[in-house]
Amino acid sequence: MNIPFYRTRSFHKKYLKVTGFLVAVFGPICFLGTMPEYAEVGRWTLDLLSWPLDGKESLDDSTARFLSALLGGFLMGYGVTIWCLSSMVYDHSPEMVRRCVLIGLCSWFVLDSSGSIAGGHASNAVWNILVLISFVGPLWVPAKDTN
């Protein structure tokens, strides 16, 4: 039986690393928002996610910078966790790793999108759909063993 490459365990393992990297990349972007001299990257990202690009988003006050620091730390940590699950655990329990990451990403999606809508930034919920599809990719379905 021929298994499509994107349904194999080796591809899933590599895709988990991509997902971990993509999640973690947002950590430093948020971290930069904590320092006024570098905050433009984080501010622009917020502006993009709250479409349209209108310059209304700000990281000027200390509360916003604090939340940016927290978010940056959580995103970096979660991205590194996904990477480590792929590197250190996947070979022992590929289906459990896939499910854990999928549940985590879906949990993020529901809470982040609900909060965005409640906070008046429904456009971020639309972005979240694209991000979820990109981050999960082939992980929606279990991988097949090629043995």
ROVO-151901 format. One record per residue: residue number from 1; x, y, z of N, C-alpha, C in turn. Coordinates in pm, 1 decimal. Example, Ala and Ser with C-alpha at 12.3 -4.5 7.8 and 13.67 -1.06 7.14 Angstrom:
2
+-----+----------+----------+----------+----------+----------+----------+----------+----------+----------+
:  nr :   n.east :  n.north :     n.up :  ca.east : ca.north :    ca.up :   c.east :  c.north :     c.up :
+-----+----------+----------+----------+----------+----------+----------+----------+----------+----------+
:   1 :   1319.0 :   -569.0 :    780.0 :   1230.0 :   -450.0 :    780.0 :   1320.0 :   -330.0 :    780.0 :
:   2 :   1285.0 :   -225.0 :    708.0 :   1367.0 :   -106.0 :    714.0 :   1290.0 :      3.0 :    787.0 :
+-----+----------+----------+----------+----------+----------+----------+----------+----------+----------+
***
This chain:
147
+-----+----------+----------+----------+----------+----------+----------+----------+----------+----------+
:  nr :   n.east :  n.north :     n.up :  ca.east : ca.north :    ca.up :   c.east :  c.north :     c.up :
+-----+----------+----------+----------+----------+----------+----------+----------+----------+----------+
:   1 :     84.5 :   -118.8 :      0.0 :      0.0 :      0.0 :      0.0 :     88.4 :    124.2 :      0.0 :
:   2 :     61.9 :    215.5 :    -89.2 :    137.5 :    340.1 :    -98.3 :     76.6 :    446.3 :     -6.9 :
:   3 :    154.9 :    495.0 :     86.4 :    109.2 :    597.7 :    179.6 :    159.3 :    732.7 :    130.1 :
:   4 :     72.1 :    833.0 :    119.0 :    120.4 :    966.1 :     79.0 :    225.3 :   1015.5 :    179.0 :
:   5 :    327.9 :   1082.6 :    130.4 :    439.0 :   1124.8 :    215.7 :    393.1 :   1206.7 :    335.5 :
:   6 :    289.4 :   1287.7 :    319.0 :    242.3 :   1374.8 :    426.9 :    165.3 :   1298.9 :    535.2 :
:   7 :    142.0 :   1168.9 :    513.0 :     74.9 :   1085.0 :    613.1 :    173.0 :    994.0 :    685.9 :
:   8 :    302.6 :   1005.8 :    656.5 :    401.4 :    919.0 :    719.9 :    447.1 :    977.1 :    853.5 :
:   9 :    494.6 :    889.8 :    939.5 :    545.0 :    933.7 :   1069.2 :    667.6 :   1023.4 :   1054.4 :
:  10 :    752.8 :    992.2 :    959.0 :    872.7 :   1075.7 :    943.4 :    834.6 :   1217.5 :    900.7 :
:  11 :    734.3 :   1231.4 :    815.8 :    690.4 :   1365.6 :    776.1 :    623.3 :   1437.5 :    893.0 :
:  12 :    540.0 :   1367.2 :    968.2 :    475.7 :   1427.4 :   1085.3 :    580.1 :   1476.9 :   1184.8 :
:  13 :    682.6 :   1396.4 :   1205.6 :    787.7 :   1435.3 :   1300.4 :    856.0 :   1564.1 :   1254.3 :
:  14 :    885.1 :   1573.5 :   1125.9 :    945.8 :   1696.2 :   1071.3 :    848.0 :   1813.3 :   1079.5 :
:  15 :    721.3 :   1787.1 :   1051.4 :    622.0 :   1894.2 :   1054.5 :    603.6 :   1948.7 :   1195.6 :
:  16 :    614.8 :   1862.6 :   1295.6 :    608.4 :   1909.2 :   1434.4 :    721.1 :   2007.6 :   1463.7 :
:  17 :    837.5 :   1983.8 :   1408.7 :    949.3 :   2078.1 :   1427.2 :    916.7 :   2211.7 :   1361.2 :
:  18 :    859.2 :   2207.7 :   1243.2 :    818.7 :   2331.2 :   1174.7 :    716.2 :   2405.4 :   1259.6 :
:  19 :    617.5 :   2333.3 :   1310.7 :    515.0 :   2394.3 :   1394.9 :    577.2 :   2454.7 :   1519.9 :
:  20 :    665.3 :   2381.0 :   1584.7 :    732.1 :   2432.0 :   1704.4 :    810.1 :   2559.5 :   1674.4 :
:  21 :    880.6 :   2559.9 :   1562.9 :    956.6 :   2678.2 :   1523.6 :    863.4 :   2796.9 :   1497.9 :
:  22 :    755.8 :   2773.8 :   1424.4 :    663.5 :   2883.0 :   1391.3 :    596.8 :   2941.1 :   1515.6 :
:  23 :    560.5 :   2856.3 :   1610.4 :    502.9 :   2905.4 :   1736.5 :    608.0 :   2986.4 :   1811.4 :
:  24 :    728.8 :   2931.8 :   1821.5 :    835.2 :   2997.1 :   1898.1 :    877.4 :   3130.4 :   1838.3 :
:  25 :    869.5 :   3145.1 :   1707.3 :    910.6 :   3270.0 :   1641.1 :    832.7 :   3390.2 :   1694.5 :
:  26 :    708.5 :   3368.4 :   1733.3 :    629.2 :   3479.7 :   1784.9 :    675.5 :   3524.8 :   1923.0 :
:  27 :    750.4 :   3440.5 :   1993.6 :    803.2 :   3477.6 :   2125.0 :    893.9 :   3599.1 :   2120.0 :
:  28 :   1000.1 :   3596.0 :   2039.0 :   1086.6 :   3713.5 :   2029.9 :   1015.5 :   3837.1 :   1975.0 :
:  29 :    920.3 :   3817.9 :   1885.0 :    845.0 :   3933.0 :   1833.1 :    772.1 :   4001.3 :   1948.1 :
:  30 :    707.7 :   3922.4 :   2032.6 :    638.7 :   3978.7 :   2148.8 :    738.8 :   4038.2 :   2247.5 :
:  31 :    849.0 :   3970.0 :   2268.3 :    952.2 :   4020.4 :   2360.0 :   1000.6 :   4158.7 :   2317.2 :
:  32 :   1019.1 :   4178.8 :   2187.5 :   1064.3 :   4309.7 :   2138.9 :    965.2 :   4419.7 :   2175.4 :
:  33 :    838.7 :   4382.1 :   2189.3 :    737.0 :   4479.3 :   2228.0 :    753.8 :   4531.8 :   2369.3 :
:  34 :    840.8 :   4470.2 :   2448.2 :    862.4 :   4514.6 :   2586.3 :    957.2 :   4633.0 :   2595.9 :
:  35 :   1032.1 :   4657.9 :   2489.5 :   1133.3 :   4764.2 :   2490.2 :   1092.3 :   4871.7 :   2390.3 :
:  36 :   1065.0 :   4991.7 :   2438.1 :   1015.1 :   5096.4 :   2347.7 :   1099.0 :   5116.6 :   2221.8 :
:  37 :   1229.9 :   5104.0 :   2233.2 :   1313.8 :   5128.2 :   2115.1 :   1302.7 :   5018.2 :   2009.1 :
:  38 :   1248.1 :   4901.9 :   2045.3 :   1231.4 :   4791.7 :   1950.1 :   1085.4 :   4749.3 :   1933.6 :
:  39 :    995.1 :   4819.8 :   1994.8 :    855.6 :   4778.1 :   2001.4 :    781.5 :   4782.7 :   1868.0 :
:  40 :    836.9 :   4849.3 :   1768.6 :    764.4 :   4864.2 :   1642.3 :    732.2 :   4729.3 :   1577.3 :
:  41 :    820.8 :   4633.1 :   1589.2 :    795.1 :   4500.3 :   1531.1 :    671.0 :   4438.4 :   1596.0 :
:  42 :    665.0 :   4441.6 :   1727.4 :    549.5 :   4388.1 :   1798.5 :    423.6 :   4468.9 :   1771.3 :
:  43 :    435.5 :   4600.7 :   1769.2 :    320.7 :   4686.8 :   1743.0 :    265.8 :   4662.0 :   1603.6 :
:  44 :    354.4 :   4651.7 :   1504.4 :    311.5 :   4627.5 :   1367.1 :    242.0 :   4491.8 :   1357.0 :
:  45 :    294.5 :   4390.0 :   1425.9 :    232.3 :   4257.2 :   1425.0 :     91.7 :   4263.7 :   1483.9 :
:  46 :     76.6 :   4335.1 :   1595.2 :    -57.8 :   4354.1 :   1652.9 :   -149.9 :   4426.3 :   1555.2 :
:  47 :    -96.7 :   4526.6 :   1489.7 :   -176.4 :   4603.4 :   1393.5 :   -220.7 :   4513.1 :   1278.5 :
:  48 :   -131.3 :   4428.8 :   1229.7 :   -165.3 :   4336.0 :   1122.1 :   -273.8 :   4238.5 :   1167.6 :
:  49 :   -258.7 :   4183.8 :   1286.7 :   -354.2 :   4084.9 :   1336.4 :   -490.1 :   4145.4 :   1370.1 :
:  50 :   -494.3 :   4276.3 :   1391.4 :   -622.6 :   4342.1 :   1419.2 :   -670.1 :   4419.7 :   1296.3 :
:  51 :   -634.5 :   4373.1 :   1181.7 :   -666.2 :   4430.7 :   1050.8 :   -784.2 :   4525.7 :   1055.2 :
:  52 :   -779.4 :   4635.7 :    987.8 :   -681.1 :   4676.1 :    887.2 :   -558.2 :   4742.6 :    949.4 :
:  53 :   -454.5 :   4752.4 :    869.8 :   -334.3 :   4823.3 :    913.7 :   -368.7 :   4971.7 :    922.5 :
:  54 :   -389.8 :   5018.1 :   1044.7 :   -430.9 :   5157.5 :   1062.3 :   -349.8 :   5231.3 :   1168.0 :
:  55 :   -251.2 :   5162.7 :   1227.7 :   -166.0 :   5227.6 :   1326.6 :   -230.2 :   5249.6 :   1462.2 :
:  56 :   -348.0 :   5192.4 :   1485.3 :   -418.5 :   5217.0 :   1611.5 :   -364.6 :   5133.1 :   1727.5 :
:  57 :   -299.3 :   5022.6 :   1697.9 :   -248.3 :   4936.3 :   1805.2 :   -122.5 :   4997.6 :   1864.3 :
:  58 :   -105.9 :   4980.6 :   1993.8 :      4.6 :   5044.2 :   2063.5 :     60.1 :   4954.4 :   2172.3 :
:  59 :    188.5 :   4966.3 :   2194.8 :    254.5 :   4901.3 :   2307.4 :    317.7 :   5007.9 :   2395.7 :
:  60 :    251.9 :   5122.9 :   2403.0 :    309.4 :   5237.1 :   2473.7 :    301.0 :   5227.3 :   2625.2 :
:  61 :    197.0 :   5163.1 :   2678.5 :    184.8 :   5164.3 :   2825.1 :    249.3 :   5040.2 :   2886.9 :
:  62 :    279.9 :   5048.2 :   3013.4 :    353.7 :   4941.5 :   3081.6 :    272.9 :   4811.7 :   3089.8 :
:  63 :    141.2 :   4821.1 :   3097.7 :     59.2 :   4699.4 :   3103.3 :     70.2 :   4622.5 :   2971.9 :
:  64 :     63.0 :   4692.8 :   2860.1 :     76.3 :   4627.4 :   2729.7 :    214.5 :   4564.5 :   2714.3 :
:  65 :    317.5 :   4632.9 :   2758.8 :    453.3 :   4577.0 :   2750.3 :    467.3 :   4454.0 :   2840.1 :
:  66 :    406.1 :   4458.5 :   2958.4 :    410.2 :   4343.4 :   3049.3 :    340.4 :   4222.6 :   2986.6 :
:  67 :    222.0 :   4244.8 :   2930.6 :    150.3 :   4135.7 :   2864.5 :    229.9 :   4083.2 :   2745.0 :
:  68 :    299.6 :   4171.0 :   2675.8 :    383.4 :   4129.6 :   2564.1 :    497.0 :   4039.6 :   2612.1 :
:  69 :    553.9 :   4072.4 :   2727.2 :    659.9 :   3988.6 :   2785.0 :    605.3 :   3850.9 :   2821.6 :
:  70 :    490.1 :   3848.1 :   2887.0 :    429.4 :   3719.9 :   2925.2 :    397.8 :   3635.0 :   2802.0 :
:  71 :    335.2 :   3697.5 :   2704.6 :    298.4 :   3626.1 :   2583.1 :    422.4 :   3573.6 :   2511.0 :
:  72 :    524.8 :   3656.7 :   2502.2 :    648.5 :   3614.0 :   2437.3 :    709.0 :   3492.4 :   2505.1 :
:  73 :    710.0 :   3493.0 :   2636.8 :    763.2 :   3379.0 :   2711.2 :    681.5 :   3253.4 :   2690.5 :
:  74 :    550.3 :   3265.9 :   2696.5 :    464.2 :   3149.1 :   2676.7 :    478.1 :   3092.6 :   2535.5 :
:  75 :    481.3 :   3180.3 :   2436.1 :    493.4 :   3132.4 :   2298.1 :    627.5 :   3065.0 :   2273.0 :
:  76 :    734.1 :   3125.1 :   2322.9 :    865.4 :   3062.5 :   2306.1 :    866.5 :   2926.5 :   2375.9 :
:  77 :    817.2 :   2922.6 :   2498.1 :    815.4 :   2796.6 :   2572.7 :    730.7 :   2690.2 :   2505.9 :
:  78 :    613.9 :   2727.4 :   2454.9 :    527.5 :   2629.4 :   2390.1 :    590.4 :   2580.8 :   2259.3 :
:  79 :    650.3 :   2671.2 :   2183.8 :    717.5 :   2631.2 :   2059.7 :    832.4 :   2535.5 :   2085.7 :
:  80 :    912.8 :   2565.5 :   2186.5 :   1024.2 :   2477.2 :   2222.4 :    970.6 :   2342.8 :   2271.2 :
:  81 :    860.5 :   2343.7 :   2345.2 :    800.0 :   2217.9 :   2391.9 :    757.6 :   2131.1 :   2274.0 :
:  82 :    694.5 :   2191.3 :   2174.6 :    652.9 :   2115.1 :   2055.8 :    775.8 :   2057.5 :   1986.1 :
:  83 :    880.9 :   2138.0 :   1971.3 :   1004.9 :   2091.1 :   1908.5 :   1061.1 :   1971.9 :   1987.4 :
:  84 :   1066.5 :   1985.6 :   2119.5 :   1121.7 :   1879.1 :   2203.7 :   1035.9 :   1753.2 :   2199.8 :
:  85 :    904.5 :   1768.5 :   2196.0 :    818.1 :   1651.0 :   2182.7 :    850.7 :   1575.8 :   2053.8 :
:  86 :    874.3 :   1650.6 :   1947.4 :    910.8 :   1588.8 :   1820.6 :   1046.1 :   1518.4 :   1829.3 :
:  87 :   1141.2 :   1582.8 :   1894.4 :   1277.9 :   1529.5 :   1901.1 :   1295.1 :   1418.6 :   2003.9 :
:  88 :   1228.0 :   1430.8 :   2117.9 :   1257.4 :   1342.0 :   2230.3 :   1149.7 :   1239.0 :   2262.4 :
:  89 :   1026.7 :   1261.3 :   2218.2 :    917.0 :   1172.9 :   2259.2 :    849.3 :   1106.0 :   2139.9 :
:  90 :    847.4 :   1171.2 :   2026.0 :    769.3 :   1124.7 :   1912.1 :    796.7 :    978.7 :   1875.8 :
:  91 :    921.5 :    938.9 :   1872.0 :    953.8 :    801.6 :   1832.4 :    894.6 :    698.3 :   1927.5 :
:  92 :    874.0 :    734.8 :   2051.8 :    818.9 :    643.9 :   2151.4 :    666.3 :    638.9 :   2149.3 :
:  93 :    604.4 :    752.2 :   2112.4 :    458.6 :    758.2 :   2115.9 :    407.5 :    863.2 :   2015.9 :
:  94 :    420.2 :    832.8 :   1887.9 :    384.7 :    932.8 :   1786.1 :    239.4 :    980.3 :   1792.9 :
:  95 :    148.2 :    890.1 :   1817.6 :      6.4 :    929.8 :   1819.6 :    -25.8 :   1017.1 :   1940.5 :
:  96 :     32.6 :    988.1 :   2054.6 :      7.3 :   1069.9 :   2174.1 :     67.2 :   1209.6 :   2158.0 :
:  97 :    184.3 :   1219.2 :   2097.5 :    244.4 :   1350.5 :   2072.5 :    155.7 :   1429.3 :   1977.0 :
:  98 :    112.4 :   1364.7 :   1869.7 :     25.5 :   1432.4 :   1772.4 :   -100.6 :   1483.5 :   1840.2 :
:  99 :   -163.8 :   1400.8 :   1920.0 :   -287.2 :   1440.9 :   1988.1 :   -263.6 :   1555.5 :   2086.5 :
: 100 :   -155.4 :   1546.7 :   2163.0 :   -125.9 :   1652.8 :   2260.6 :   -106.5 :   1787.1 :   2192.0 :
: 101 :    -28.5 :   1787.4 :   2085.0 :     -4.3 :   1913.2 :   2013.3 :   -133.6 :   1962.3 :   1949.6 :
: 102 :   -210.6 :   1873.2 :   1890.2 :   -337.2 :   1910.9 :   1827.8 :   -434.2 :   1969.0 :   1930.1 :
: 103 :   -445.5 :   1906.3 :   2046.3 :   -534.3 :   1956.7 :   2151.9 :   -486.4 :   2094.0 :   2200.0 :
: 104 :   -355.8 :   2108.8 :   2217.1 :   -301.4 :   2237.9 :   2259.1 :   -329.0 :   2348.0 :   2158.2 :
: 105 :   -307.2 :   2320.0 :   2030.5 :   -331.1 :   2421.2 :   1927.2 :   -480.1 :   2454.3 :   1914.8 :
: 106 :   -565.3 :   2354.4 :   1924.1 :   -710.1 :   2381.0 :   1917.9 :   -756.7 :   2460.2 :   2040.1 :
: 107 :   -699.2 :   2432.8 :   2155.2 :   -732.7 :   2508.9 :   2276.6 :   -692.2 :   2654.2 :   2261.1 :
: 108 :   -570.8 :   2675.7 :   2209.5 :   -526.0 :   2813.0 :   2181.2 :   -625.7 :   2880.7 :   2087.9 :
: 109 :   -663.0 :   2811.2 :   1980.4 :   -751.3 :   2869.1 :   1878.8 :   -883.7 :   2914.3 :   1938.3 :
: 110 :   -946.4 :   2828.0 :   2016.9 :  -1078.2 :   2860.0 :   2073.9 :  -1068.5 :   2980.1 :   2167.9 :
: 111 :   -974.1 :   2977.2 :   2259.9 :   -964.5 :   3085.1 :   2358.8 :   -917.4 :   3215.7 :   2295.8 :
: 112 :   -815.2 :   3209.0 :   2212.0 :   -763.1 :   3330.7 :   2148.7 :   -867.9 :   3393.4 :   2057.2 :
: 113 :   -934.2 :   3312.1 :   1978.6 :  -1036.1 :   3364.8 :   1886.5 :  -1155.5 :   3421.3 :   1962.4 :
: 114 :  -1200.8 :   3350.7 :   2066.0 :  -1313.0 :   3400.3 :   2146.3 :  -1277.4 :   3532.5 :   2213.1 :
: 115 :  -1158.2 :   3540.1 :   2269.4 :  -1113.2 :   3663.5 :   2333.3 :  -1096.7 :   3776.1 :   2233.6 :
: 116 :  -1047.7 :   3744.7 :   2116.3 :  -1031.8 :   3847.5 :   2012.7 :  -1166.8 :   3904.2 :   1971.1 :
: 117 :  -1263.7 :   3818.0 :   1952.3 :  -1397.9 :   3863.0 :   1914.4 :  -1458.9 :   3945.4 :   2027.7 :
: 118 :  -1448.8 :   3893.8 :   2150.2 :  -1503.8 :   3966.8 :   2265.6 :  -1435.1 :   4101.7 :   2285.1 :
: 119 :  -1307.9 :   4109.7 :   2249.6 :  -1231.8 :   4233.5 :   2265.7 :  -1240.5 :   4328.0 :   2146.9 :
: 120 :  -1323.9 :   4294.6 :   2049.3 :  -1343.3 :   4384.5 :   1935.9 :  -1242.6 :   4367.3 :   1822.8 :
: 121 :  -1173.6 :   4254.6 :   1819.7 :  -1075.5 :   4229.5 :   1713.6 :  -1108.0 :   4099.4 :   1641.3 :
: 122 :  -1227.4 :   4093.5 :   1584.4 :  -1272.4 :   3972.0 :   1516.4 :  -1180.8 :   3932.9 :   1401.1 :
: 123 :  -1111.6 :   4030.5 :   1341.7 :  -1021.9 :   3997.5 :   1230.8 :   -911.6 :   3902.2 :   1275.9 :
: 124 :   -872.6 :   3907.7 :   1402.2 :   -771.0 :   3815.2 :   1450.7 :   -822.9 :   3671.5 :   1450.7 :
: 125 :   -951.8 :   3654.2 :   1473.6 :  -1009.0 :   3519.4 :   1468.3 :   -996.4 :   3462.3 :   1326.8 :
: 126 :  -1009.7 :   3548.5 :   1226.5 :   -991.1 :   3503.6 :   1087.5 :   -845.1 :   3464.1 :   1065.5 :
: 127 :   -751.3 :   3549.0 :   1111.3 :   -609.0 :   3514.5 :   1102.7 :   -584.2 :   3381.1 :   1172.2 :
: 128 :   -648.5 :   3360.5 :   1287.2 :   -628.1 :   3238.5 :   1364.6 :   -665.7 :   3113.0 :   1286.6 :
: 129 :   -766.8 :   3123.0 :   1202.7 :   -804.6 :   3008.4 :   1119.0 :   -687.8 :   2971.3 :   1028.3 :
: 130 :   -628.7 :   3072.2 :    965.1 :   -514.7 :   3047.5 :    875.6 :   -394.6 :   2992.7 :    952.7 :
: 131 :   -369.7 :   3049.3 :   1071.0 :   -257.7 :   3003.0 :   1152.7 :   -280.8 :   2858.4 :   1197.7 :
: 132 :   -400.6 :   2827.9 :   1243.0 :   -431.3 :   2692.2 :   1287.6 :   -410.7 :   2591.9 :   1174.1 :
: 133 :   -462.5 :   2623.2 :   1058.1 :   -446.8 :   2532.9 :    942.5 :   -298.5 :   2514.5 :    910.1 :
: 134 :   -221.8 :   2623.2 :    914.7 :    -78.0 :   2615.3 :    884.3 :     -2.1 :   2536.0 :    989.2 :
: 135 :    -29.9 :   2562.2 :   1115.1 :     44.2 :   2497.0 :   1223.0 :      9.3 :   2349.2 :   1235.2 :
: 136 :   -115.9 :   2315.0 :   1211.9 :   -158.0 :   2175.6 :   1224.8 :   -125.8 :   2097.6 :   1097.9 :
: 137 :   -151.2 :   2156.9 :    981.8 :   -119.3 :   2090.6 :    855.5 :   -165.6 :   1946.4 :    852.4 :
: 138 :    -73.7 :   1854.7 :    825.2 :   -111.1 :   1713.7 :    812.0 :   -139.7 :   1644.5 :    945.3 :
: 139 :   -118.3 :   1715.7 :   1055.7 :   -136.8 :   1652.2 :   1187.0 :   -283.5 :   1628.6 :   1221.6 :
: 140 :   -376.1 :   1676.8 :   1138.0 :   -518.8 :   1654.3 :   1162.2 :   -550.2 :   1505.8 :   1166.4 :
: 141 :   -477.7 :   1429.5 :   1087.1 :   -504.7 :   1284.6 :   1079.4 :   -381.2 :   1206.6 :   1125.1 :
: 142 :   -403.0 :   1091.4 :   1187.0 :   -288.7 :   1011.4 :   1233.4 :   -196.6 :    971.0 :   1119.1 :
: 143 :    -69.5 :    959.7 :   1150.3 :     29.0 :    913.4 :   1053.5 :     20.3 :    761.9 :   1040.6 :
: 144 :     63.2 :    714.1 :    928.8 :     69.6 :    569.7 :    903.9 :    214.0 :    525.1 :    919.6 :
: 145 :    232.0 :    407.6 :    973.6 :    365.4 :    350.3 :    985.3 :    403.2 :    293.7 :    848.8 :
: 146 :    521.2 :    326.8 :    802.9 :    563.8 :    279.0 :    669.4 :    625.7 :    141.1 :    672.3 :
: 147 :    632.0 :     78.4 :    789.5 :    692.1 :    -57.4 :    797.5 :    600.0 :   -163.3 :    744.2 :
+-----+----------+----------+----------+----------+----------+----------+----------+----------+----------+
***
